[in-house]
Amino acid sequence: MSVGQRLRWLRGTKTLQEFAEPLGIVLSGISNIESGRSKMSLDLAEKISEVYGCTLDWLIKGVGTWNGQPENDAPAKQSIDVVTIPKDELLDLYRRLDRKNTEEIQKKEAKIEELEQNLEKAKNV
């Protein structure tokens, strides 16, 4: 897991704005670190550690657990992997999935109609 991925994990369900405000940083700064476009300064890492209760070793190097607790005492969310995907790509995937499902439904409806027609023909024989 990269520094950006650990930062994204730490942010959880907070918006970039909600996460950035207590740190005194603009949300694009957090976004750039999460995406790997920028490196995090030591000052910012220390502030994140202080505000959000994570260890510097975990935040910077990925060593140990996020909060310094033994593995079995760490919160369940520690094992969550985070994948970020641009909004446009996500919408495109959703649309393709929706089209595929629609096509499958249409095929099944056509098969049902064919079977109903065959049943009617069999009744008339």
C-alpha positions as CSV (number, residue, x, y, z in Angstrom):
1,M,0.0,0.0,0.0
2,S,1.4,3.4,-1.0
3,V,1.4,6.5,1.2
4,G,-1.5,7.8,-0.9
5,Q,-3.5,4.7,-0.4
6,R,-2.8,4.8,3.4
7,L,-3.9,8.4,3.4
8,R,-7.1,7.5,1.5
9,W,-7.8,4.6,3.9
10,L,-7.3,6.9,6.8
11,R,-9.7,9.5,5.3
12,G,-12.4,6.8,5.2
13,T,-15.8,8.3,4.4
14,K,-14.8,11.9,5.0
15,T,-14.8,14.2,2.0
16,L,-11.5,15.7,1.0
17,Q,-12.7,19.0,2.5
18,E,-13.6,17.4,5.8
19,F,-10.3,15.6,6.0
20,A,-8.2,18.6,4.9
21,E,-9.8,21.3,7.1
22,P,-8.3,20.2,10.5
23,L,-4.9,19.9,8.9
24,G,-5.0,23.5,7.5
25,I,-4.4,22.2,3.9
26,V,-6.4,22.7,0.8
27,L,-8.3,19.7,-0.4
28,S,-6.3,19.5,-3.7
29,G,-3.1,18.9,-1.6
30,I,-4.7,15.7,-0.1
31,S,-6.0,14.6,-3.4
32,N,-2.6,15.0,-5.1
33,I,-1.0,12.9,-2.3
34,E,-3.6,10.2,-2.6
35,S,-3.2,10.0,-6.3
36,G,0.6,10.0,-6.1
37,R,1.0,13.4,-7.9
38,S,2.6,15.0,-4.9
39,K,4.7,13.8,-2.0
40,M,3.7,14.4,1.6
41,S,5.9,16.7,3.7
42,L,7.2,15.6,7.1
43,D,5.3,18.5,8.7
44,L,2.0,17.4,7.1
45,A,2.7,13.7,8.1
46,E,3.2,14.8,11.7
47,K,0.0,16.8,11.6
48,I,-2.0,13.9,10.1
49,S,-0.5,11.6,12.8
50,E,-1.5,14.0,15.5
51,V,-5.0,14.8,14.3
52,Y,-6.0,11.4,13.1
53,G,-4.1,9.2,15.6
54,C,-2.0,7.1,13.3
55,T,1.7,6.3,13.7
56,L,4.2,8.0,11.5
57,D,5.8,4.6,10.7
58,W,2.5,3.4,9.4
59,L,1.7,6.5,7.5
60,I,5.1,7.0,5.8
61,K,6.5,3.5,5.5
62,G,3.5,1.2,6.0
63,V,5.2,-0.4,9.0
64,G,3.2,-1.9,11.8
65,T,-0.5,-1.1,12.4
66,W,-2.1,2.3,11.7
67,N,-2.5,3.2,15.3
68,G,0.4,1.3,16.9
69,Q,-1.9,-1.3,18.5
70,P,-1.1,-5.0,18.1
71,E,-2.7,-6.6,15.0
72,N,-5.5,-8.3,17.0
73,D,-6.5,-5.1,18.7
74,A,-6.6,-3.0,15.5
75,P,-10.0,-2.0,14.2
76,A,-11.6,-4.1,11.5
77,K,-11.3,-1.4,8.9
78,Q,-7.5,-1.9,8.8
79,S,-7.8,-4.7,6.3
80,I,-9.9,-2.7,3.8
81,D,-8.2,-2.1,0.5
82,V,-9.1,1.1,-1.2
83,V,-9.3,1.5,-5.0
84,T,-9.7,4.9,-6.4
85,I,-11.2,5.3,-9.9
86,P,-12.0,8.6,-11.7
87,K,-15.7,9.4,-11.8
88,D,-15.9,9.3,-15.6
89,E,-14.4,5.8,-15.7
90,L,-16.8,4.6,-13.0
91,L,-19.8,6.0,-14.8
92,D,-18.6,4.3,-18.1
93,L,-18.2,1.0,-16.3
94,Y,-21.7,1.4,-14.8
95,R,-23.2,2.2,-18.2
96,R,-21.5,-0.8,-19.8
97,L,-22.7,-3.1,-17.0
98,D,-26.2,-1.7,-17.3
99,R,-26.2,-2.3,-21.1
100,K,-25.0,-5.8,-20.6
101,N,-27.7,-6.6,-18.0
102,T,-30.3,-5.0,-20.3
103,E,-29.2,-7.2,-23.2
104,E,-29.3,-10.3,-21.0
105,I,-32.8,-9.5,-19.8
106,Q,-34.0,-8.9,-23.4
107,K,-32.5,-12.3,-24.5
108,K,-34.3,-14.1,-21.6
109,E,-37.5,-12.3,-22.4
110,A,-37.2,-13.4,-26.0
111,K,-36.6,-17.0,-25.0
112,I,-39.6,-16.9,-22.7
113,E,-41.8,-15.6,-25.5
114,E,-40.4,-18.3,-27.8
115,L,-41.2,-21.0,-25.3
116,E,-44.7,-19.6,-24.7
117,Q,-45.3,-19.7,-28.5
118,N,-44.1,-23.3,-28.7
119,L,-46.4,-24.2,-25.8
120,E,-49.4,-22.6,-27.6
121,K,-48.5,-24.5,-30.8
122,A,-48.2,-27.8,-28.9
123,K,-51.7,-27.2,-27.3
124,N,-53.2,-26.7,-30.8
125,V,-51.8,-29.9,-32.2
